[in-house]
């Protein structure tokens, strides 16, 4: 498994580099073909390379991704290494170790009959080209197992996820010389400041709405209230010019569809406070929330299997991040996430995988597939 993991990690697959993603797909496809005995179907959508294996009539869907957030060349500063029981390298946790565990889990079964494996190449950027592929594959399946990393270093599964929305608020003003006639301009910087303050209060639901503000995971842990976070902001073109254009990016995380809709209405209802300025809202909802009801039965099954295998008791956590599990759950397919590698530091310099946990996690997945695929 470590040899296979090294092969995947040293083939860099930055989401924005479609050539690198295509090369990674070849490596992942070859690994899957060797372990499963069948070459994958290669699906290229808008230049992004996805892989799919289908065995008979699928009842179980396994979902993973082979793209990473690490730019090409990251191996020079974050080389593949195994030391002290930890494997390191770009994307080792998110989620190349999960792919290795998935293939080895399936290879350990008498037959993969009834399983569909889908490995997409754009999860880290929202699965924009693979969303429909994921949703079509999930419809009609009895279970979807997502090989994202565990929720923490103890191996908790991800039993609920917030939905995501992304917006760009664009302010259109009017340029003028800031020294000679600033009064003739419409200052987009001043207006975007008003918008930052306006959206800062959108996260907490109003008491009058009666909307539930949180969803609970398997252990009763809640996702918490919705969050609306201003992130990137830019304005202006020169130091001596009244800014004619400003942009503000918003990251929205919502625990329920009701909250996601409420915030969408508020963002789209933004209006200019500065005379002469105009506000334009781009973007919108991306991934729908994954409620805890989507994972409840599968988490109970997984807990029983872990006990039978003599593994430590499983925990479930509700998390703020989103994944392709949001899509499978939204089409009505029971979904359990976080079945991939155990470690920490995804997307960060400290990213690592706990090597000793790879085989037990693969065994857990194999039993889950065997029992739900009958």
QUIRA-V40551 format. One record per run of one state. SS is the DSSP state (h for helix, s for strand, l for the rest). FROM is the first residue (numbers start at 1). TO is the last residue. Records with the same first field share a line. If there is no record, write none. Layout:
SS=FROM-TO / FROM-TO
This chain:
l=1-1 / 10-13 / 15-17 / 37-40 / 46-47 / 55-59 / 66-67 / 69-73 / 78-80 / 84-85 / 89-91 / 108-114 / 121-122 / 126-130 / 139-142 / 147-156 / 162-162 / 173-173 / 175-176 / 178-181 / 185-185 / 187-187 / 200-206 / 210-215 / 217-221 / 223-226 / 236-240 / 242-244 / 255-256 / 269-277 / 286-289 / 291-291 / 295-295 / 309-315 / 320-324 / 331-334 / 338-342 / 345-351 / 355-355 / 373-374
h=2-9 / 18-36 / 74-77 / 92-107 / 123-125 / 131-138 / 182-184 / 188-199 / 207-209 / 257-268 / 292-294 / 296-308 / 325-330 / 356-372
s=14-14 / 41-45 / 48-54 / 60-65 / 68-68 / 81-83 / 86-88 / 115-120 / 143-146 / 157-161 / 163-172 / 174-174 / 177-177 / 186-186 / 216-216 / 222-222 / 227-235 / 241-241 / 245-254 / 278-285 / 290-290 / 316-319 / 335-337 / 343-344 / 352-354
